[in-house]
């Protein structure tokens, strides 16, 4: 067993990213020192600060890592978990760098983490911790609209982002662009519509584009399109739930959903909304009336299906179960769900893997839109919505006059409506994911690279090198 592997034979998250980076480097004629610079984290801020919780003073461990300064600001979420450690935060920051490069979002990668369990700490104390963490970041110049822009991640959401914003405003009150210091905020505080479902919707757009590609579908023995595709999703958190919902609405069949406590299965398909309601009422997806239970959640990954979407933890597909995976396509909605050894096994089996560094970039893409909205101080759609409606009305009048036929009032409502903010955000996300997919696929074909993951890393590294060269940092 390699020194980089744990007792189950899976690699550490950090080593998985390094191995994938090194695979891609073989296809590049770039000096080793430059590659080492791209791999390295530029800045790591580890902090300990006291917070009074109840009658006791607790010392909180927290991190903020800025992986790359090839573009500024840096961008990445903040997670609250007892499993937070420096290696994990550094790895996630590196992934953010590559994701942003692939989808042409002009940020360097960053990540933050606070080592707490938000499930057992009161909201009042979480607020104290969040505000103190923010003030520590401000002291060291690790947050700001042009410096480093946090966002939600595991264990955090709109509420925590609003506390970060409020703390920043109180300490940087004269900053006219202060709203852009953090994304994932409530809409009432400068957030953007469509941010909450963005990662899951990005997963949907990416896999849908693959399913529309004849050559790729025929290579795995599937028909073109999403209708009727049998899908298994592991993880029913924010990403998994929204991805499942969009696939269900598009005509795909969600045959299994898996969570930590087990999985549920119905060959004819699960109603995602009903499952989520059952989860909310009972605290578990198990014993859902319209499905049978699978006690071992890992076994759900091995069921017959067309598309498998791991949307929860890293390293869930490894050398010990890769041979038993029966999916034709794996869409990595989670970060690092497949180990390098599993990659090799799955590739030999002809399974298409849509890699995490592309597929779950929907969140940072829409965060970028929110950041731009805050800097421009104008809501998306405000300037063009009425203009579009007026132009559509004129166009419709011409059609009715020429055709001598009136269009029904219901049809008129659909045709005349100008774009709302959520329409523009989703349109931008869709275009980004489609373009990203084809850039990876085209590079894979032209460079004779065997898989999408390596092609995605090559694409990211090339774009980062290009940015450094434009800055004049490298000769």
C-alpha positions in Angstrom: 0.0 0.0 0.0 1.3 3.5 -0.9 2.2 5.9 1.8 -0.4 8.2 0.3 -3.2 5.6 0.8 -5.3 5.0 3.9 -6.3 1.6 5.3 -9.1 1.1 2.8 -6.7 1.5 -0.1 -8.1 5.0 -1.1 -5.9 8.0 -1.6 -6.1 11.2 0.4 -8.1 13.9 -1.3 -5.0 16.1 -1.7 -3.0 13.2 -3.3 -5.8 12.5 -5.8 -5.6 16.1 -7.1 -1.8 15.9 -7.3 -1.9 12.6 -9.3 -4.5 14.0 -11.7 -2.5 17.2 -12.2 0.7 15.1 -12.9 -1.2 13.0 -15.5 -2.2 16.2 -17.3 1.3 17.6 -17.1 2.6 14.8 -19.3 0.7 16.4 -22.2 2.3 19.8 -21.7 5.6 21.2 -22.7 6.0 23.4 -19.7 9.0 23.9 -17.4 8.7 21.8 -14.2 9.2 24.9 -12.0 6.2 26.6 -13.6 4.0 23.6 -13.0 5.2 23.5 -9.3 4.1 27.1 -9.0 0.7 26.3 -10.3 0.3 23.4 -7.9 1.5 25.3 -4.8 -0.9 27.3 -2.5 0.1 31.0 -2.5 -1.2 31.8 1.0 -2.4 29.8 3.9 -3.9 31.5 6.9 -4.4 29.3 9.9 -6.0 31.0 12.9 -7.2 30.3 16.4 -9.5 32.7 18.1 -11.6 32.7 21.4 -15.3 32.9 21.4 -17.5 32.9 24.5 -20.1 30.1 24.2 -22.4 29.9 27.1 -20.3 30.4 30.2 -17.1 29.0 28.6 -14.5 30.4 26.3 -13.9 28.1 23.3 -10.9 28.4 21.1 -12.0 28.0 17.5 -9.7 26.6 14.8 -10.2 28.1 11.3 -8.5 28.5 7.9 -8.5 30.6 4.7 -6.4 29.4 1.8 -5.7 31.4 -1.3 -4.3 28.9 -3.8 -3.6 31.1 -6.8 -3.1 34.8 -7.5 -2.9 34.5 -11.2 -6.2 36.3 -11.2 -7.8 38.4 -8.5 -9.9 38.3 -6.5 -9.6 34.8 -5.1 -12.9 32.9 -4.8 -14.1 30.0 -2.8 -16.6 28.8 -0.2 -16.4 28.5 3.6 -17.3 25.1 5.2 -18.2 24.4 8.8 -17.3 20.9 9.8 -15.5 19.0 12.5 -13.5 17.4 9.7 -12.0 20.7 8.5 -8.2 20.6 8.3 -5.5 22.4 6.4 -4.9 19.8 3.8 -8.6 19.6 2.9 -8.9 23.4 2.6 -5.8 23.6 0.5 -7.1 20.9 -1.8 -10.5 22.5 -2.2 -8.8 25.9 -2.9 -6.7 24.2 -5.7 -9.8 22.7 -7.2 -11.4 26.2 -7.3 -8.5 27.5 -9.3 -8.9 24.8 -11.9 -12.7 25.1 -12.0 -12.6 28.9 -12.5 -10.0 28.5 -15.3 -12.1 25.9 -17.2 -15.3 27.9 -17.2 -13.6 31.2 -17.9 -14.5 32.8 -14.5 -11.7 35.3 -13.7 -10.9 34.3 -10.2 -8.0 32.6 -8.4 -9.0 29.7 -6.3 -9.6 30.0 -2.5 -11.3 28.1 0.3 -12.1 28.6 4.0 -13.1 26.4 6.8 -14.1 26.5 10.5 -13.7 23.4 12.6 -17.1 23.2 14.3 -20.2 21.1 14.1 -23.0 23.5 13.1 -25.6 20.9 14.0 -24.9 21.1 17.8 -24.1 24.8 18.1 -26.9 27.3 18.6 -27.5 29.9 15.8 -26.5 32.7 18.2 -23.1 31.1 18.8 -22.6 30.3 15.1 -23.2 34.0 14.4 -20.6 34.9 17.0 -18.1 32.5 15.4 -18.8 33.7 11.9 -18.5 37.4 12.8 -15.2 36.8 14.6 -13.9 34.8 11.7 -14.7 37.6 9.3 -13.0 40.2 11.5 -9.9 38.0 11.6 -9.9 37.8 7.7 -10.3 41.6 7.5 -7.3 42.2 9.9 -5.0 40.1 7.6 -6.5 41.5 4.3 -8.0 38.1 3.4 -11.4 39.3 2.3 -12.6 42.1 0.0 -14.3 42.6 -3.4 -11.0 42.7 -5.2 -9.0 40.5 -2.8 -10.8 37.4 -1.7 -14.6 36.7 -2.0 -16.0 33.8 0.1 -19.3 31.9 -0.6 -21.3 29.2 1.0 -20.1 25.6 1.2 -20.9 22.5 3.3 -22.5 23.6 6.6 -23.1 27.2 5.5 -25.7 29.2 3.6 -27.3 32.5 3.0 -27.5 33.3 6.7 -23.8 33.0 7.3 -23.0 35.0 4.2 -25.3 37.8 5.4 -23.4 37.9 8.8 -20.1 38.1 6.9 -21.4 41.0 4.8 -22.7 42.8 7.8 -19.4 42.5 9.7 -17.5 43.7 6.6 -19.8 46.7 6.2 -19.3 47.6 9.9 -15.5 47.6 9.5 -15.3 48.9 5.9 -18.2 51.3 5.8 -16.8 53.5 3.2 -16.3 50.8 0.6 -18.8 51.5 -2.2 -18.4 47.9 -3.5 -18.7 46.3 -0.1 -21.7 44.1 -1.3 -19.2 42.2 -3.5 -17.1 41.0 -0.6 -19.1 37.8 -0.4 -21.5 35.9 -2.6 -24.4 33.5 -1.9 -26.2 36.2 0.0 -29.9 36.6 0.4 -31.4 38.4 -2.6 -32.5 41.2 -0.3 -28.9 41.8 0.6 -27.5 41.8 -3.0 -27.7 38.1 -3.7 -28.7 36.9 -7.2 -31.7 34.7 -8.0 -30.7 31.2 -9.0 -27.6 30.9 -6.8 -29.0 28.2 -4.5 -29.7 25.7 -7.3 -26.7 26.7 -9.4 -24.4 23.8 -8.8 -27.1 21.2 -9.3 -28.3 23.0 -12.4 -24.8 23.1 -13.7 -24.5 19.3 -13.2 -27.7 18.9 -15.2 -26.5 21.1 -18.1 -23.1 19.4 -18.3 -24.5 15.9 -18.4 -27.4 16.9 -20.7 -24.8 18.2 -23.2 -22.9 14.9 -23.1 -26.2 13.0 -23.7 -26.8 15.2 -26.7 -23.5 14.2 -28.2 -24.1 11.3 -30.6 -20.6 10.0 -30.8 -20.2 9.8 -27.0 -23.6 8.2 -26.5 -23.1 5.6 -29.2 -19.7 4.7 -27.7 -21.4 3.6 -24.5 -24.4 2.0 -26.2 -27.0 4.7 -25.3 -29.5 6.7 -27.3 -29.1 10.4 -27.6 -31.0 12.6 -25.1 -32.0 12.4 -21.5 -35.6 11.0 -21.7 -35.8 7.6 -20.2 -32.2 7.6 -18.9 -31.9 5.7 -15.6 -30.1 7.7 -13.0 -28.7 7.0 -9.5 -27.8 10.0 -7.3 -25.7 9.6 -4.1 -26.4 12.5 -1.7 -29.6 14.5 -1.4 -28.1 17.7 -0.1 -28.4 21.0 -2.0 -26.5 19.8 -5.1 -28.0 16.3 -5.2 -31.6 17.5 -4.6 -31.6 20.2 -7.3 -29.8 17.9 -9.8 -32.3 15.2 -9.2 -35.2 17.6 -9.6 -33.9 19.0 -13.0 -33.2 15.5 -14.4 -36.7 14.3 -13.3 -38.3 17.3 -15.0 -36.4 16.6 -18.2 -37.8 13.1 -18.4 -35.0 11.0 -16.9 -35.9 8.3 -14.4 -34.3 8.6 -10.9 -34.2 4.9 -9.9 -32.2 5.3 -6.7 -31.2 7.9 -4.1 -28.5 7.2 -1.5 -27.7 8.9 1.8 -25.4 8.0 4.7 -28.0 5.8 6.4 -28.8 3.8 3.3 -30.5 4.1 -0.1 -33.9 3.7 -1.6 -34.6 2.0 -5.0 -37.5 1.8 -7.4 -36.8 0.6 -11.0 -39.8 2.5 -12.3 -38.6 5.8 -10.9 -38.8 8.0 -7.7 -40.7 11.2 -7.3 -37.9 13.5 -6.0 -40.3 16.0 -4.4 -42.1 13.3 -2.5 -38.8 11.7 -1.3 -37.5 15.1 -0.1 -40.8 15.7 1.8 -40.4 12.3 3.4 -36.8 13.1 4.3 -37.9 16.4 5.9 -40.7 14.7 7.9 -38.8 11.7 9.1 -35.2 12.7 9.0 -34.3 9.9 6.7 -34.9 8.8 3.1 -35.4 5.2 4.3 -38.8 3.5 4.4 -40.1 5.7 1.6 -43.5 4.1 0.8 -42.8 3.9 -3.0 -39.4 2.3 -2.8 -37.4 -0.5 -1.2 -34.6 0.1 1.2 -30.9 -0.7 0.5 -29.1 -0.9 3.9 -25.6 -0.5 2.5 -25.5 2.9 0.8 -22.3 1.9 -1.2 -24.3 -1.0 -2.8 -26.6 1.6 -4.5 -23.6 2.8 -6.5 -23.2 -0.7 -8.0 -26.8 -1.0 -9.3 -27.5 -1.2 -13.1 -28.1 2.3 -14.4 -27.2 4.7 -17.3 -25.8 7.6 -15.2 -24.4 7.6 -11.7 -24.0 10.9 -9.9 -22.0 11.0 -6.7 -23.0 14.3 -5.1 -21.7 13.9 -1.5 -18.3 12.7 -0.4 -14.9 12.2 -1.9 -13.3 8.8 -2.6 -16.7 6.9 -2.8 -15.6 5.1 -6.0 -12.3 3.4 -5.3 -10.2 0.4 -6.4 -12.3 -2.0 -4.3 -15.7 -1.2 -5.9 -14.8 0.3 -9.3 -15.1 -3.1 -11.0 -18.6 -3.5 -9.8 -19.8 -0.1 -11.1 -22.4 -0.8 -13.9 -23.1 2.8 -14.9 -22.3 3.9 -18.5 -21.6 7.5 -17.4 -20.4 8.9 -14.1 -21.1 12.6 -13.4 -19.0 13.9 -10.5 -21.2 16.4 -8.7 -19.1 16.0 -5.6 -15.5 17.0 -5.2 -13.1 14.1 -5.7 -15.5 11.2 -5.6 -13.3 8.9 -7.7 -9.8 7.9 -6.8 -7.0 7.7 -9.4 -6.9 3.9 -9.2 -10.7 3.7 -9.8 -10.2 6.1 -12.7 -7.9 3.6 -14.4 -10.3 0.7 -13.9 -13.4 2.7 -15.1 -11.5 3.9 -18.2 -10.7 0.3 -19.2 -14.4 -0.5 -18.8 -15.3 2.3 -21.2 -17.2 4.3 -18.7 -17.4 8.1 -19.4 -16.5 10.2 -16.4 -17.5 13.9 -16.5 -15.0 15.3 -14.0 -15.7 17.4 -10.9 -13.4 20.3 -11.9 -15.8 21.0 -14.7 -19.2 19.5 -13.7 -19.7 21.2 -10.3 -18.5 24.6 -11.5 -22.1 26.0 -11.7 -21.9 27.4 -8.2 -18.8 29.6 -8.8 -20.2 30.6 -12.2 -23.3 32.1 -10.7 -21.3 33.5 -7.8 -19.4 35.4 -10.5 -22.7 36.7 -11.8 -23.6 37.9 -8.3 -20.2 39.6 -7.9 -20.6 41.4 -11.2 -24.1 42.5 -10.1 -22.8 43.9 -6.9 -20.0 45.8 -8.6 -22.3 47.2 -11.3 -25.0 48.2 -8.7 -27.7 47.2 -11.1 -30.1 44.2 -10.9 -30.0 41.9 -13.9 -32.9 42.6 -16.3 -33.6 46.0 -14.9 -32.3 47.9 -18.0 -33.4 45.6 -20.8 -36.6 43.9 -19.5 -39.1 46.6 -20.6 -37.2 47.2 -23.8 -37.4 43.5 -24.7 -41.1 43.4 -23.9 -41.8 46.5 -26.2 -39.8 45.0 -29.0 -41.6 41.6 -28.7 -44.9 43.4 -28.7 -44.0 45.2 -32.0 -42.8 42.0 -33.5 -46.0 40.2 -32.5 -48.1 43.0 -34.0 -46.3 42.6 -37.3 -46.9 38.8 -37.3 -50.6 39.2 -36.5 -51.0 41.8 -39.3 -49.2 39.7 -41.9 -50.8 36.4 -41.0 -54.2 38.0 -40.3 -54.6 35.8 -37.2 -54.8 36.8 -33.6 -52.6 35.0 -31.0 -54.3 33.9 -27.8 -53.8 36.0 -24.6 -52.0 33.1 -22.9 -49.6 32.7 -25.8 -49.0 36.5 -25.8 -48.0 36.4 -22.2 -45.3 33.9 -23.0 -44.0 35.7 -26.1 -44.1 39.2 -24.7 -42.4 38.6 -21.3 -39.0 40.2 -21.0 -36.1 38.4 -19.3 -36.1 38.3 -15.5 -32.9 38.1 -13.5 -33.3 34.3 -13.0 -33.8 33.8 -16.8 -30.5 35.7 -17.5 -28.6 33.9 -14.8 -29.7 30.5 -16.0 -29.0 31.4 -19.6 -25.5 32.5 -18.7 -24.9 29.3 -16.6 -26.2 27.1 -19.5 -24.0 28.8 -22.0 -21.0 28.5 -19.7 -21.5 24.8 -19.1 -22.1 24.0 -22.8 -18.9 25.9 -23.8 -16.9 24.3 -21.1 -18.0 20.8 -22.1 -17.0 21.3 -25.7 -13.6 22.9 -24.9 -12.7 19.9 -22.8 -14.1 17.4 -25.4 -12.3 19.2 -28.3 -9.0 19.2 -26.5 -9.4 15.6 -25.6 -9.9 14.6 -29.3 -7.2 16.9 -30.7 -4.6 15.9 -28.1 -5.5 12.2 -28.1 -6.1 12.3 -24.4 -8.0 9.2 -23.2 -10.4 10.8 -20.7 -12.2 14.0 -19.9 -10.5 14.5 -16.5 -7.0 14.8 -17.9 -8.3 17.0 -20.7 -10.0 19.3 -18.2 -6.7 19.6 -16.1 -4.7 20.3 -19.3 -7.2 23.0 -20.3 -7.1 24.6 -16.8 -3.3 24.6 -16.6 -2.9 26.1 -20.1 -5.3 29.0 -19.2 -3.4 29.6 -15.9 -0.1 29.7 -17.7 -1.6 32.1 -20.2 -2.7 34.4 -17.4 0.8 34.4 -15.8 2.4 35.2 -19.2 0.1 38.1 -19.7 1.0 39.4 -16.3 4.6 39.2 -17.3 5.5 37.0 -14.3 7.1 34.2 -16.3 9.6 34.7 -19.1 
